[in-house]
Amino acid sequence: MLLPSMHTPGLGHVGVALDMSGSVTDKQSTCFATEVSAMLRRAKPKEISLVQFDTKIQSINSLTCTSDLNKVTFHGRGGTNIKCVIDWAIKAKPEVLIIFTDGQFDHYPVKPELPVIWVILNNFSWIAPYGRVIHFSE
């Protein structure tokens, strides 16, 4: 029997990777951050590990509410290498990894043992090597 309750289960630890490479504009980066803010408000995860990357991981910030996102300084603007993000996820073991990117990188064949969601901006022909893809435009 299911009864209404005052408790709503939320998400646990979510890994969110933001592509901060040179091919991603400031406007697109802002779009990524807006979506992360919406995740914090709507899904109420226990924690988001916000991973900023280009050719390497530039920073990792722990977020539990939208005010944490306001304190983040964004870094990057180099090339793009997805390997560092996948390697981080394998070690950190978030419940899910969500990668915001324009898809302008070489695929890395190692698949982490966790769900991966690729959020691909303005690149509707991009195909994921694994996981699920959400295509969107600005």
Backbone as a printed PyTorch tensor [residue, N CA C, xyz], in Angstrom:
tensor([[[  0.8460,  -1.1740,   0.0000],
         [  0.0000,   0.0000,   0.0000],
         [  0.8910,   1.2370,   0.0000]],

        [[  0.6200,   2.1690,  -0.8830],
         [  1.3560,   3.4320,  -0.9410],
         [  0.5240,   4.5290,  -0.2980]],

        [[  1.1170,   5.2310,   0.6230],
         [  0.4320,   6.3250,   1.2970],
         [  1.2150,   7.6110,   1.0980]],

        [[  0.5400,   8.7350,   1.0530],
         [  1.2580,  10.0090,   0.9200],
         [  2.1400,  10.2410,   2.1390]],

        [[  3.2570,  10.9240,   1.9040],
         [  4.1400,  11.2420,   3.0210],
         [  4.7180,  12.6330,   2.8240]],

        [[  5.3600,  13.1130,   3.8610],
         [  5.9890,  14.4310,   3.8030],
         [  7.4100,  14.3420,   3.2540]],

        [[  7.8970,  13.1260,   3.0240],
         [  9.2660,  12.9290,   2.5500],
         [  9.2710,  12.6120,   1.0630]],

        [[ 10.0780,  13.3370,   0.3150],
         [ 10.2680,  13.0610,  -1.1070],
         [ 11.7180,  12.6520,  -1.3010]],

        [[ 11.9260,  11.4330,  -1.8250],
         [ 13.3220,  11.0360,  -2.0220],
         [ 13.9910,  11.9360,  -3.0590]],

        [[ 15.2370,  12.2820,  -2.8140],
         [ 15.9850,  13.1190,  -3.7460],
         [ 17.1390,  12.3390,  -4.3370]],

        [[ 17.8960,  12.9890,  -5.1510],
         [ 19.0790,  12.3740,  -5.7290],
         [ 20.2060,  12.3930,  -4.7140]],

        [[ 21.1320,  11.4970,  -4.8810],
         [ 22.3270,  11.4690,  -4.0400],
         [ 23.4090,  12.3460,  -4.6440]],

        [[ 24.5880,  11.7790,  -4.8190],
         [ 25.7360,  12.4980,  -5.3650],
         [ 25.6670,  12.4850,  -6.8940]],

        [[ 25.6280,  13.6560,  -7.4920],
         [ 25.5500,  13.8150,  -8.9430],
         [ 26.8380,  14.4790,  -9.4320]],

        [[ 27.4660,  13.8940, -10.4270],
         [ 28.6160,  14.5150, -11.0660],
         [ 28.1510,  15.3070, -12.2710]],

        [[ 28.4880,  16.5740, -12.3200],
         [ 28.1350,  17.4310, -13.4540],
         [ 29.4320,  18.0110, -14.0090]],

        [[ 29.7190,  17.6890, -15.2600],
         [ 30.9350,  18.1860, -15.9070],
         [ 30.5660,  19.2630, -16.9170]],

        [[ 31.2350,  20.3980, -16.8230],
         [ 31.0030,  21.5090, -17.7500],
         [ 32.2110,  21.6610, -18.6590]],

        [[ 31.9770,  21.5700, -19.9470],
         [ 33.0200,  21.7990, -20.9460],
         [ 33.3020,  23.2930, -20.9840]],

        [[ 34.5070,  23.6600, -20.5740],
         [ 34.8960,  25.0680, -20.5360],
         [ 35.9720,  25.3570, -21.5730]],

        [[ 35.9760,  24.5760, -22.6530],
         [ 36.9900,  24.7300, -23.6960],
         [ 36.7460,  25.9940, -24.5230]],

        [[ 37.6860,  26.2850, -25.3830],
         [ 37.6050,  27.4790, -26.2180],
         [ 36.4560,  27.4790, -27.2030]],

        [[ 35.9390,  26.2920, -27.5500],
         [ 34.8320,  26.2300, -28.5100],
         [ 33.4840,  26.5410, -27.8690]],

        [[ 33.4440,  26.6410, -26.5430],
         [ 32.2160,  26.9680, -25.8180],
         [ 32.2460,  28.4530, -25.4830]],

        [[ 31.2510,  29.1840, -25.9350],
         [ 31.1930,  30.6320, -25.7140],
         [ 30.7600,  30.9540, -24.2790]],

        [[ 30.9440,  32.2090, -23.8910],
         [ 30.4860,  32.6450, -22.5690],
         [ 28.9780,  32.4700, -22.4430]],

        [[ 28.2550,  32.7660, -23.5010],
         [ 26.7970,  32.6140, -23.4900],
         [ 26.4230,  31.1500, -23.2810]],

        [[ 27.1280,  30.2340, -23.9230],
         [ 26.8590,  28.8090, -23.7630],
         [ 27.2160,  28.3420, -22.3550]],

        [[ 28.3270,  28.8440, -21.8080],
         [ 28.7060,  28.5060, -20.4290],
         [ 27.6310,  28.9570, -19.4480]],

        [[ 27.0820,  30.1360, -19.6800],
         [ 25.9980,  30.6460, -18.8440],
         [ 24.7790,  29.7490, -18.9450]],

        [[ 24.5090,  29.2490, -20.1410],
         [ 23.3960,  28.3270, -20.3590],
         [ 23.6070,  27.0420, -19.5490]],

        [[ 24.8290,  26.5160, -19.5630],
         [ 25.1580,  25.3220, -18.7710],
         [ 24.9030,  25.5870, -17.2870]],

        [[ 25.4020,  26.7220, -16.7860],
         [ 25.2510,  27.0580, -15.3630],
         [ 23.7800,  27.2250, -14.9770]],

        [[ 22.9900,  27.7690, -15.8810],
         [ 21.5550,  27.9290, -15.6260],
         [ 20.8870,  26.5730, -15.4440]],

        [[ 21.2830,  25.6060, -16.2430],
         [ 20.7220,  24.2550, -16.1190],
         [ 21.1470,  23.5910, -14.8090]],

        [[ 22.3780,  23.8360, -14.3830],
         [ 22.8450,  23.2930, -13.0970],
         [ 22.0320,  23.9060, -11.9590]],

        [[ 21.7740,  25.1960, -12.0310],
         [ 20.9560,  25.8710, -11.0300],
         [ 19.5570,  25.2540, -10.9720]],

        [[ 18.9730,  24.9780, -12.1250],
         [ 17.6470,  24.3580, -12.1760],
         [ 17.6780,  22.9590, -11.5510]],

        [[ 18.7590,  22.2090, -11.7870],
         [ 18.8990,  20.8850, -11.1650],
         [ 18.9080,  20.9910,  -9.6510]],

        [[ 19.6600,  21.9540,  -9.1420],
         [ 19.7370,  22.1360,  -7.6930],
         [ 18.3690,  22.4640,  -7.1010]],

        [[ 17.5950,  23.3110,  -7.7900],
         [ 16.2800,  23.7220,  -7.2870],
         [ 15.2450,  22.6080,  -7.4050]],

        [[ 15.2130,  21.9380,  -8.5460],
         [ 14.1420,  20.9750,  -8.8130],
         [ 14.4210,  19.5660,  -8.3090]],

        [[ 15.6240,  19.0590,  -8.5470],
         [ 15.9310,  17.6700,  -8.2070],
         [ 16.4430,  17.5270,  -6.7750]],

        [[ 16.9280,  18.6160,  -6.2070],
         [ 17.4410,  18.6480,  -4.8440],
         [ 18.3980,  17.4880,  -4.5420]],

        [[ 19.4740,  17.3950,  -5.3150],
         [ 20.4470,  16.3340,  -5.0290],
         [ 21.1460,  16.5780,  -3.6990]],

        [[ 21.6300,  15.5110,  -3.1060],
         [ 22.3890,  15.6420,  -1.8610],
         [ 23.6220,  16.5070,  -2.1020]],

        [[ 24.2810,  16.2740,  -3.2480],
         [ 25.4610,  17.0430,  -3.6130],
         [ 25.6820,  16.9590,  -5.1160]],

        [[ 26.1190,  18.0590,  -5.6960],
         [ 26.6030,  18.0620,  -7.0740],
         [ 28.0920,  18.3600,  -7.0160]],

        [[ 28.8720,  17.4870,  -7.6220],
         [ 30.2870,  17.7930,  -7.8310],
         [ 30.3730,  18.4460,  -9.1990]],

        [[ 30.6390,  19.7350,  -9.2240],
         [ 30.7190,  20.5010, -10.4650],
         [ 32.1600,  20.4560, -10.9590]],

        [[ 32.3640,  19.7470, -12.0600],
         [ 33.7010,  19.5330, -12.6100],
         [ 33.8410,  20.3910, -13.8650]],

        [[ 34.7360,  21.3700, -13.8270],
         [ 35.0040,  22.1970, -15.0060],
         [ 36.2430,  21.6370, -15.6890]],

        [[ 36.1360,  21.4430, -17.0090],
         [ 37.2560,  20.8410, -17.7200],
         [ 37.4500,  21.4520, -19.0910]],

        [[ 38.6640,  21.3480, -19.5910],
         [ 39.0030,  21.5780, -20.9980],
         [ 39.9520,  20.4410, -21.3610]],

        [[ 41.2530,  20.6750, -21.4410],
         [ 42.1770,  19.5580, -21.6760],
         [ 42.4800,  18.8130, -20.3850]],

        [[ 42.1230,  19.4370, -19.2480],
         [ 42.2880,  18.8120, -17.9370],
         [ 41.1890,  19.3520, -17.0310]],

        [[ 41.0520,  18.7650, -15.8730],
         [ 40.0920,  19.2940, -14.9100],
         [ 40.6480,  20.6020, -14.3530]],

        [[ 39.8630,  21.6580, -14.5220],
         [ 40.2770,  22.9840, -14.0590],
         [ 39.8780,  23.2290, -12.6070]],

        [[ 38.7160,  22.7090, -12.2060],
         [ 38.2780,  22.8480, -10.8140],
         [ 37.1370,  21.8790, -10.5450]],

        [[ 36.9690,  21.5740,  -9.2660],
         [ 35.8410,  20.7660,  -8.7970],
         [ 35.2500,  21.5010,  -7.6080]],

        [[ 33.9590,  21.8010,  -7.6900],
         [ 33.2630,  22.4950,  -6.6180],
         [ 32.1240,  21.6180,  -6.1190]],

        [[ 31.9290,  21.6040,  -4.8140],
         [ 30.8150,  20.8780,  -4.2140],
         [ 29.6390,  21.8390,  -4.0530]],

        [[ 28.5040,  21.4710,  -4.6260],
         [ 27.3110,  22.3200,  -4.5690],
         [ 26.1820,  21.5700,  -3.8690]],

        [[ 25.5110,  22.2560,  -2.9440],
         [ 24.3310,  21.6700,  -2.3070],
         [ 23.1050,  22.5720,  -2.4560]],

        [[ 23.3310,  23.8190,  -2.8670],
         [ 22.2250,  24.7510,  -3.0840],
         [ 22.6350,  25.7830,  -4.1310]],

        [[ 21.6780,  26.5420,  -4.6170],
         [ 21.9650,  27.4970,  -5.6880],
         [ 22.9330,  28.5890,  -5.2570]],

        [[ 22.9470,  28.9540,  -3.9840],
         [ 23.8840,  29.9950,  -3.5450],
         [ 25.3310,  29.5150,  -3.6680]],

        [[ 25.5610,  28.1960,  -3.5710],
         [ 26.9100,  27.6640,  -3.7950],
         [ 27.3690,  27.9300,  -5.2220]],

        [[ 26.4500,  27.8360,  -6.1700],
         [ 26.7820,  28.0620,  -7.5840],
         [ 27.1950,  29.5120,  -7.8210]],

        [[ 26.6010,  30.4320,  -7.0960],
         [ 26.9470,  31.8490,  -7.2480],
         [ 28.3830,  32.1570,  -6.8440]],

        [[ 28.9900,  31.2900,  -6.0420],
         [ 30.3540,  31.5010,  -5.5580],
         [ 31.4100,  30.8800,  -6.4740]],

        [[ 30.9820,  30.1540,  -7.4970],
         [ 31.9120,  29.4490,  -8.3760],
         [ 32.5630,  30.4110,  -9.3550]],

        [[ 33.8750,  30.2880,  -9.4970],
         [ 34.6120,  31.0100, -10.5230],
         [ 34.8610,  30.0310, -11.6580]],

        [[ 34.5330,  30.4370, -12.8750],
         [ 34.6570,  29.5330, -14.0120],
         [ 36.0290,  29.6780, -14.6620]],

        [[ 36.6110,  28.5190, -15.0210],
         [ 37.9730,  28.4410, -15.5610],
         [ 37.9680,  27.6610, -16.8610]],

        [[ 39.0150,  27.8260, -17.6460],
         [ 39.1860,  27.0050, -18.8370],
         [ 39.5720,  27.8200, -20.0430]],

        [[ 39.1170,  27.3420, -21.1880],
         [ 39.3000,  27.9480, -22.5070],
         [ 40.4270,  27.3250, -23.3090]],

        [[ 40.8530,  26.1320, -22.9360],
         [ 41.8370,  25.4020, -23.7330],
         [ 41.1330,  24.5210, -24.7490]],

        [[ 41.7500,  23.4160, -25.1150],
         [ 41.1390,  22.4270, -26.0030],
         [ 40.1360,  21.5970, -25.2130]],

        [[ 39.8050,  20.4130, -25.7050],
         [ 38.8580,  19.5540, -24.9940],
         [ 39.3770,  18.1270, -24.9540]],

        [[ 39.3990,  17.5530, -23.7600],
         [ 39.7740,  16.1600, -23.5800],
         [ 38.8250,  15.5430, -22.5650]],

        [[ 37.9330,  14.6690, -23.0170],
         [ 36.9110,  14.0840, -22.1480],
         [ 37.4910,  13.0370, -21.1950]],

        [[ 38.6870,  12.5470, -21.4780],
         [ 39.3000,  11.4850, -20.6710],
         [ 39.3920,  11.8610, -19.1950]],

        [[ 39.7600,  13.0920, -18.8910],
         [ 39.9240,  13.4980, -17.4950],
         [ 38.6080,  13.4040, -16.7230]],

        [[ 37.5010,  13.7060, -17.3740],
         [ 36.1890,  13.6550, -16.7250],
         [ 35.7870,  12.2090, -16.4580]],

        [[ 35.9660,  11.3420, -17.4390],
         [ 35.6060,   9.9350, -17.2720],
         [ 36.4740,   9.3060, -16.1810]],

        [[ 37.7570,   9.5850, -16.1900],
         [ 38.6460,   9.0610, -15.1540],
         [ 38.2280,   9.5550, -13.7660]],

        [[ 37.8350,  10.8200, -13.6630],
         [ 37.3550,  11.3690, -12.3860],
         [ 36.1180,  10.6100, -11.9270]],

        [[ 35.1640,  10.3840, -12.8280],
         [ 33.9120,   9.7110, -12.4700],
         [ 34.1570,   8.2770, -12.0050]],

        [[ 35.0950,   7.5950, -12.6350],
         [ 35.4170,   6.2230, -12.2310],
         [ 35.9360,   6.2030, -10.7910]],

        [[ 36.7290,   7.1960, -10.4280],
         [ 37.2740,   7.2610,  -9.0700],
         [ 36.2650,   7.8020,  -8.0580]],

        [[ 35.5290,   8.8510,  -8.4020],
         [ 34.6160,   9.5190,  -7.4730],
         [ 33.3040,   8.7600,  -7.2800]],

        [[ 32.8850,   7.9980,  -8.2880],
         [ 31.6760,   7.1780,  -8.2320],
         [ 30.3880,   7.9440,  -7.8930]],

        [[ 30.0810,   9.0260,  -8.6250],
         [ 28.7680,   9.6550,  -8.4090],
         [ 27.6760,   8.6880,  -8.8820]],

        [[ 26.4470,   8.9410,  -8.4830],
         [ 25.3380,   8.0760,  -8.9100],
         [ 25.0470,   8.2260, -10.4000]],

        [[ 25.3310,   9.4060, -10.9300],
         [ 25.1440,   9.6890, -12.3530],
         [ 26.1580,  10.7620, -12.7480]],

        [[ 26.5720,  10.7220, -14.0030],
         [ 27.4640,  11.7510, -14.5450],
         [ 26.7360,  12.4520, -15.6790]],

        [[ 26.5920,  13.7610, -15.5570],
         [ 25.9410,  14.5740, -16.5800],
         [ 27.0140,  15.4920, -17.1680]],

        [[ 27.2250,  15.3820, -18.4840],
         [ 28.2880,  16.1400, -19.1450],
         [ 27.6640,  17.1630, -20.0870]],

        [[ 27.8870,  18.4420, -19.8070],
         [ 27.4350,  19.5210, -20.6760],
         [ 28.5840,  19.8830, -21.6050]],

        [[ 28.3690,  19.7530, -22.9140],
         [ 29.4350,  19.9990, -23.8760],
         [ 28.8540,  20.3330, -25.2400]],

        [[ 29.7220,  20.8450, -26.1250],
         [ 29.3290,  21.0330, -27.5220],
         [ 29.7130,  19.8180, -28.3610]],

        [[ 30.3720,  18.8390, -27.7380],
         [ 30.7270,  17.6010, -28.4340],
         [ 31.9380,  17.7040, -29.3380]],

        [[ 32.6970,  18.7800, -29.2260],
         [ 33.8700,  18.9860, -30.0780],
         [ 35.1130,  18.3610, -29.4380]],

        [[ 35.1640,  17.0260, -29.4150],
         [ 36.3030,  16.3110, -28.8380],
         [ 36.3400,  14.8920, -29.3920]],

        [[ 37.4810,  14.2370, -29.2240],
         [ 37.6210,  12.8360, -29.6010],
         [ 37.0360,  11.9770, -28.4940]],

        [[ 36.2970,  10.9220, -28.8820],
         [ 35.7090,  10.0280, -27.8880],
         [ 36.7890,   9.2800, -27.1230]],

        [[ 36.4760,   8.9490, -25.8970],
         [ 37.3530,   8.1630, -25.0330],
         [ 36.6330,   6.8330, -24.8160]],

        [[ 37.2140,   5.7160, -25.2130],
         [ 36.4780,   4.4510, -25.2520],
         [ 36.1550,   3.8270, -23.8980]],

        [[ 36.7300,   4.3170, -22.7970],
         [ 36.4660,   3.7260, -21.4960],
         [ 35.0980,   4.1820, -20.9990]],

        [[ 34.2420,   3.2100, -20.6870],
         [ 32.8960,   3.5100, -20.2100],
         [ 32.8560,   3.3240, -18.7000]],

        [[ 32.4810,   4.3660, -17.9520],
         [ 32.3890,   4.2090, -16.4980],
         [ 31.1920,   3.3240, -16.1290]],

        [[ 31.2590,   2.7090, -14.9730],
         [ 30.1710,   1.8390, -14.5020],
         [ 29.1210,   2.6600, -13.7710]],

        [[ 28.5760,   3.6450, -14.4480],
         [ 27.5240,   4.4860, -13.9040],
         [ 26.7910,   5.1170, -15.0770]],

        [[ 25.5580,   5.5480, -14.8560],
         [ 24.8280,   6.1900, -15.9420],
         [ 25.5060,   7.4970, -16.3720]],

        [[ 25.5780,   7.7080, -17.6800],
         [ 26.1550,   8.9260, -18.2430],
         [ 25.1070,   9.5920, -19.1240]],

        [[ 24.9050,  10.8710, -18.9070],
         [ 23.9870,  11.6670, -19.7260],
         [ 24.8080,  12.7630, -20.3760]],

        [[ 24.7800,  12.7830, -21.6950],
         [ 25.4870,  13.8060, -22.4710],
         [ 24.4820,  14.8830, -22.8410]],

        [[ 24.7140,  16.1070, -22.4240],
         [ 23.8600,  17.2370, -22.7960],
         [ 24.6480,  18.0200, -23.8380]],

        [[ 24.1960,  17.9030, -25.0910],
         [ 24.9610,  18.4070, -26.2350],
         [ 24.3090,  19.6740, -26.7720]],

        [[ 25.0800,  20.7360, -26.7950],
         [ 24.5960,  22.0480, -27.2120],
         [ 24.9170,  22.3210, -28.6760]],

        [[ 23.8880,  22.6380, -29.4530],
         [ 24.0260,  23.0800, -30.8510],
         [ 24.8110,  22.1160, -31.7400]],

        [[ 24.6870,  20.8250, -31.5180],
         [ 25.3970,  19.8310, -32.3190],
         [ 24.4910,  18.6020, -32.4600]],

        [[ 23.4430,  18.7370, -33.2570],
         [ 22.3950,  17.7240, -33.3370],
         [ 22.8110,  16.4480, -34.0560]],

        [[ 23.9550,  16.4290, -34.7000],
         [ 24.4250,  15.2060, -35.3610],
         [ 25.3500,  14.3790, -34.4610]],

        [[ 25.6500,  14.8710, -33.2580],
         [ 26.5770,  14.1900, -32.3540],
         [ 25.9610,  12.9000, -31.8340]],

        [[ 26.7520,  11.8300, -31.8230],
         [ 26.3060,  10.5180, -31.3510],
         [ 27.1930,  10.1070, -30.1840]],

        [[ 26.5820,   9.6450, -29.1070],
         [ 27.3170,   9.2590, -27.9050],
         [ 27.9800,   7.8980, -28.0680]],

        [[ 29.1700,   7.7270, -27.4770],
         [ 29.8020,   6.4040, -27.4770],
         [ 29.1030,   5.4520, -26.5040]],

        [[ 28.3880,   5.9790, -25.5180],
         [ 27.6100,   5.2240, -24.5360],
         [ 26.7460,   6.2290, -23.7850]],

        [[ 25.7990,   5.7460, -23.0210],
         [ 24.9260,   6.6160, -22.2470],
         [ 23.7920,   7.1840, -23.0750]],

        [[ 23.1450,   8.1780, -22.5380],
         [ 22.0200,   8.8430, -23.2000],
         [ 22.4160,  10.2430, -23.6140]],

        [[ 21.7570,  10.7210, -24.6600],
         [ 22.0620,  12.0540, -25.1870],
         [ 20.8230,  12.9410, -25.1170]],

        [[ 21.0190,  14.1500, -24.6740],
         [ 19.9820,  15.1810, -24.7410],
         [ 20.5670,  16.2880, -25.6080]],

        [[ 19.9590,  16.5350, -26.7570],
         [ 20.3910,  17.6150, -27.6410],
         [ 19.5560,  18.8450, -27.3230]],

        [[ 20.2100,  20.0060, -27.3070],
         [ 19.4590,  21.2480, -27.1480],
         [ 20.2010,  22.3920, -27.8130]],

        [[ 19.4670,  23.4670, -28.0470],
         [ 20.0730,  24.6660, -28.6320],
         [ 19.8560,  25.8220, -27.6700]],

        [[ 20.6360,  26.8670, -27.8680],
         [ 20.5380,  28.0450, -26.9940],
         [ 19.1820,  28.6830, -27.1180]]])
